[in-house]
Amino acid sequence: MHIFFSGIGGTGIGPIAQIAHQAGFDVSGSDKRDSSYIKYLQQQGLKNINIGQEKEFIAKIHQQNPIDWFVYSSAIQFENQNSEEIIFCQSHNIKTSKRDQFVNYFIKKNQLKMIAIAGTHGKTTLTAMVVYLFKSLNIPLTYVLPAKTSFGQMGEYNSKGSYFVYEADEFDRNFLSFQPFQSIISGLAYDHQEIYSTHTDYLDAFSKFINQSNHTILYQRELSLFKQNSLDNVKIFDQTNSLINKIKLLGKYNRQDAYLALQSLLDIKPELSIDDLIEIINNFPGLSRRMEKIKTNLYTDYAHTPEKIKAAINVAQELCNELKKQHQTSGKIIIVYEPLTNRRQHYIKEQYKNLFNKIDKLYWVPSYLAREDPSLDILKPENLLQYLSEPKKAQSQNLNEQLKNKINQHLKNNDLVIALSGGGGDSLDEWLRKNFQ
């Protein structure tokens, strides 16, 4: 079967294309921009990828090897409702769907049990932790992980495994397409306001997801957000459990996520020792763009909601304290922040008020634009800085030589510089790697 993945350069689609390729499907795809991730996929054997999403390429591919299924990312319906690719597929009677329908087909075809990780924040790290535990214990699995790691590919198919570990994204209600064997809920906060008109609507979707799952693992903190505290088939844990203190990872929220990952494995294999699992997870090497070190005292992180930013700053503070003990940093924390989507800024701008109070300097660059509402005014950095309670420590910047010089000066002063970036190609993260790595 020939599957064409549109938006293959996105972390939601690319790893699915990767496991499809490994499982023996013919795979091709396209994306609107080139990126380091496209190059990564090409290195993994997915050679037939076009930069650009015009009709000519997909028509050529279809002529060479007829396409059976066109799988597209949710972003298409927001960015390009008149997609030339979709119009071509419809006119040639090619099956078209979003990724969730293909994922369900893949699970059924391979008789897999889905372990789905959902939540507003923390789900990618939690997914990586579950995969890391499976691999460390030599339990075969198939998984999709939307971030690079040192311990595996972003997508891996293993015909000997029974489990499929998947980050179930709530955007566009994607996660409601699944009926997981086990689901894990990380942190919850209101997000994706263009999909969920109210906070209640958002939580109702998660409640439905939990009820669709065979059983769910979550903290009491999250359970208390729902109207009913008697959701069926849930295992509830206390986020202040003393065992969490035995986990030595940086960041309070990372330690709490790690504990949920341990409980996921114990739920599947109760014969395992939690002390042994803690020892394993204490060696978790992390993943790309989650406080990833670019060079000495320079890190990149994927944080773009208030809760994620708060968690990233918490990790930065603990990291700074550790480095200060080793006389490797001045103790000052510098943040370079690139918001993800202009649309989100219109909803969260007032939540920025005290968010950056515990850092020493903030450089704010223009928002990374994706899935935008054309009716909304573009909020520039100077528009958003006015919502800070301490605007004097912040400065509007662009991704240019001036910012590069400022970062270099901070590094020369042994300050800890953290870049918070939510975008992909042409983002702050890629700019940082090009200029400093």
Buried (B, 14 or more C-beta within 10 A) or exposed (E): EBBBBBBBBBBBBBBBBBBBBBBEBBBBBBBBEBBBBBEBBEEBEBEBBBBEBEBEBBBEBBEEEEBEBBBBBBBBBBBBEEBBBBEBBEEEEBEBBBBBBBBBBBBEEBEBBBBBBBBBBBBBBBBBBBBBBBBBEEBEBBBBBBBBBEBBBBBBBBEEBBBBBBBBBBBBBBBBBBBBBBBBBBBBBBBBBBBBEEEEEBBBBBBEBBEBBEBBBBBEBBBEBBEEEEBEEBBBBEBEEEBBEBBEBBBBBBBBBBBBBBBBBBBBEEEBEBEEBBEBBEEBEBBBBBBBEBEEBBBBBBBBBBBBBBBBBBBBBBBBEEBBEEEEBBEBBBBBBBBBBBBBBBBBBEBBEEBBEEBBBBBBBBBBBBBBEEEEEEBBBEEBBEBBEEBEBBBBBEBEEEBBEBBBEBBEEBBBBBBBBBBBBBBBBBBBBEBBE
